[in-house]
Amino acid sequence: MSAVGEGAGPVEALYRDVVLDHYRSPRNRRPLEHPDGFALVDNPVCGDQVKVEVRLEGGRIAEVSARSRGCSIAVAAGSVMTELTRGGTLAQASELDRATRALVAGEEPRDELDRRLLAFRGVSRFPSRRRCALLAWEALAEAVRAARGEEG
């Protein structure tokens, strides 16, 4: 059985559509030429690792990349994170981070939550996999702090 089950329900179908697609073809995986900040975060429990690089412009995430190594959830989460945050404000990225954490913790999602994030909803049933879905968001927060010259 996969991390979110093999059923035919909507959560499982969304998982297959989004998570497996982003795992097989991760987006924004290339290194940035001139990043303002980066962070490398790992999960020693399962060996997942995510390196995020950011370039900021005027309070926005102008460019972001995530190079993930590990399970399908960690790789897909990094890919989805880059798609949702690139071009957005730091406040929007922070709100997406909070929404993802709530979703993975098992809270009911907001109606307007992007379907790519909703794909990670089933992870809440597997506490040992929750950090896999959050690793890229942790790395993004650290990379932004580094870009802004803040200590973590």
C-alpha positions in Angstrom: 0.0 0.0 0.0 1.3 3.5 -0.8 1.6 6.3 1.8 -1.9 7.4 1.0 -3.6 4.2 0.1 -4.6 2.5 -3.1 -8.3 3.3 -2.9 -10.3 4.9 -5.6 -11.4 7.9 -3.6 -10.9 11.6 -4.6 -7.9 12.1 -2.3 -6.1 9.0 -3.7 -6.9 10.0 -7.3 -5.6 13.5 -6.6 -2.5 12.0 -5.1 -1.9 9.9 -8.2 -2.6 12.9 -10.5 -0.5 15.5 -8.7 2.1 13.8 -6.5 3.2 11.1 -8.9 3.3 13.6 -11.8 5.6 16.0 -9.8 7.7 13.1 -8.5 8.3 11.8 -12.0 8.8 15.2 -13.6 9.8 17.7 -10.9 9.6 21.3 -11.8 12.1 24.0 -11.1 14.8 21.6 -10.2 17.8 23.4 -11.7 20.2 25.4 -9.7 19.7 29.2 -9.8 22.5 31.2 -11.3 22.6 33.9 -8.7 20.6 32.9 -5.6 20.2 35.4 -2.8 19.9 32.5 -0.3 19.7 28.8 0.0 19.0 26.1 2.5 19.6 22.3 2.7 17.2 20.5 5.0 17.1 16.8 5.6 15.1 14.2 7.4 17.5 11.8 9.1 14.6 9.4 9.9 14.0 8.5 6.3 16.9 10.1 4.4 14.9 12.7 2.4 16.9 15.9 1.5 15.8 19.1 -0.1 18.0 22.0 -1.2 16.1 25.2 -2.0 17.5 28.3 -3.6 15.7 31.7 -3.9 16.2 35.0 -5.6 14.2 37.8 -4.1 13.0 41.0 -5.8 11.0 43.7 -4.0 9.4 41.4 -1.5 8.6 38.7 -4.0 10.2 35.4 -4.8 11.5 36.1 -8.2 13.0 32.6 -8.7 13.0 29.5 -6.6 14.4 26.0 -7.1 14.1 22.8 -5.2 16.3 19.8 -5.6 14.9 17.0 -3.6 16.2 13.5 -3.0 14.1 10.9 -1.4 10.5 9.6 -1.5 7.8 10.6 -3.9 6.2 12.9 -1.3 9.3 14.9 -0.6 10.2 15.3 -4.3 6.7 16.2 -5.3 6.3 18.6 -2.4 9.4 20.5 -3.5 8.2 20.7 -7.0 4.7 21.9 -6.0 6.2 24.4 -3.6 8.2 26.1 -6.3 5.3 26.3 -8.7 3.1 27.9 -6.0 5.6 30.4 -4.6 7.5 31.6 -7.7 6.5 35.2 -8.4 4.5 35.5 -5.2 5.1 37.7 -2.2 6.8 36.5 0.9 3.5 36.8 2.8 1.8 34.6 0.3 4.5 32.0 0.6 4.2 32.1 4.4 0.5 31.6 4.2 0.9 28.6 1.8 3.4 27.2 4.3 0.9 27.6 7.1 -1.9 26.1 5.0 0.2 23.1 4.1 1.2 22.5 7.7 -2.4 22.5 8.7 -3.5 20.2 5.9 -0.7 17.7 6.7 -1.7 17.9 10.4 -5.2 16.7 9.5 -7.1 20.0 9.6 -9.9 20.7 7.2 -8.5 22.6 4.2 -9.8 26.0 3.2 -12.1 26.0 0.2 -9.7 28.0 -1.9 -6.6 25.9 -1.3 -4.8 24.9 -4.5 -5.5 21.4 -5.7 -1.8 20.7 -5.9 -1.6 21.2 -2.1 -4.8 19.2 -1.5 -3.0 16.2 -3.0 -1.0 16.0 0.2 -4.1 15.7 2.4 -3.8 12.0 2.7 -0.3 12.3 4.3 -2.0 13.4 7.5 -3.0 9.7 8.1 0.6 8.7 8.2 2.5 10.7 10.9 5.9 9.3 9.9 5.4 10.8 6.4 4.2 14.3 7.4 7.7 15.7 7.5 8.3 14.4 4.0 5.6 16.8 2.8 6.9 19.7 4.8 10.7 19.5 4.2 10.6 21.8 1.1 8.6 24.4 3.0 11.1 24.3 5.9 13.9 24.8 3.4 12.1 27.7 1.7 11.7 29.5 5.0 15.4 29.0 5.8 16.5 30.1 2.3 14.4 33.3 2.6 15.9 34.0 6.0 19.3 33.5 4.6 18.5 35.8 1.6 17.3 38.5 4.0 20.4 38.1 6.3 18.4 36.8 9.2 19.5 34.1 11.5 17.4 30.9 11.7 
